[in-house]
Amino acid sequence: MSQPVLLNAMPLEIEFRARKRFGGWQDAHHAIGVTIGQYELSILTSIRLRQNQPVQLRIGHEDLALTDILATVDQVEQRGADFVYHLQFDLSQVDDAGKAGADMLLTILRARLKPGRS
């Protein structure tokens, strides 16, 4: 079985909101993209998140933006005063048309990040 292809996510504009312990969403924060796969994203931020904490993402690049994508914190790595969070996208609550649209936009975003593209 081949490993998923992870691309450099630094050119992406990433904003996230973490779910509070007792419901609702925190204010939005910006993050630096580290890598992106088809259904995963790693971000660098100074904001503390918990393992398995739900987050809501906005991922943009130039004129394209994917909004309100739900993800879960899968892994946490501390890097100095910052943290790298490995997030898994959660499309389980999205209907088939929404999943197809999200897949298409994620594919386009990833294509824009391939080597030789800016």
N, C-alpha and C positions, 0 to 999 in steps of 0.2 A: 504494500500500500504506500503511495507516495505522500510526502509531507505537503501540507497546504503551502502555497506560495504567499509569503509575506512581503509587502512592499513598504518602502519608506513613506511614512505618513506625515512628515514634517510640512509639506506644502498645504496640507488641509487646515481649514479653519474649524476648530472643534470647540463646542460649548457643551457643558453638561450640567445637569441638575440632579442631585441625589435625593432619593426618597428619605424622608424623615422616619424615625423609628415608629411613630404613631400616626403615620399617614401624612399626606401633603408632600410638596416638593420644596427643597431648599432653593435659594436664589441661584441664578445661573453663574457659572464660573468658566473661564477659558482654560484650555489645556493645550499642550504641545503634543502633536501626534508623533508616535514612535514608529509603529508598524500597523498595517491594516491587512487583513485577510478577507475572504468573502463574507464570513460571519463573525469576525473578531476584530478588535481594535485595541491597541496598547497606547496609553496616554501618560504623559508626565505632568504632574501638578503638585503644588504644595498642600492642597486640600486633603484632609484625612477622610478616607472611606473605609468601610468594613468589608470583609470577605462576604460574598453573597448579597451585598447591598444592591438594590435596583437603582439604575440611573437612567435618565432620559437624555438622549443625545441630539445635537444638531451638528451635522457634518457638511461642510461646504468647501467648494473649490471654484474660484472664479464665478461664473454665472449659474452654477448648479448647487443646490442645497437639498439635503435629505434631513427632514425634521421629525421630531417626536419618535425617534427610534428608541425602543426600550432595550436595555442591556443589563447584564448582571456582572458584578465584580467577581472574576474567576480566580485571579491571583494578585497578590500584593508584593511588591519589592520596594524596600526603602533604599533610596540613593541620596545619601547626605541628608539635607533637610527636606528633600522632595520624595515623591513616591511615583513608581511606575505601576499602573493598574492595567491588568489584562482583562478586557471586557469581552463577554460573549453576547452577541445580539440575540434578543428574544423576540421572535416573530410569531410566537405561539398564539397570541391574542389577535393576530391580524388575519383578515379573510384572505382567500386565495388571490383575489385581484390585488390586494394590498401587498401580499408577499411577492407577487410577480413584479409589481412596480418597484418595490424596495430592491429586489434582486437586480432589476435592470439599472437602477440608479447606482447601486453599489458597483456593478460591473463597469459602468461608465466612469465613475470616480476612480476605480482601480486602473482603468485603461489610461486615464490622464496622468497617472503616477508612474507608468512604466518608464524604464530607462530611455533617454532620448527625448522625453516630453518635458515641458516645463509647466 
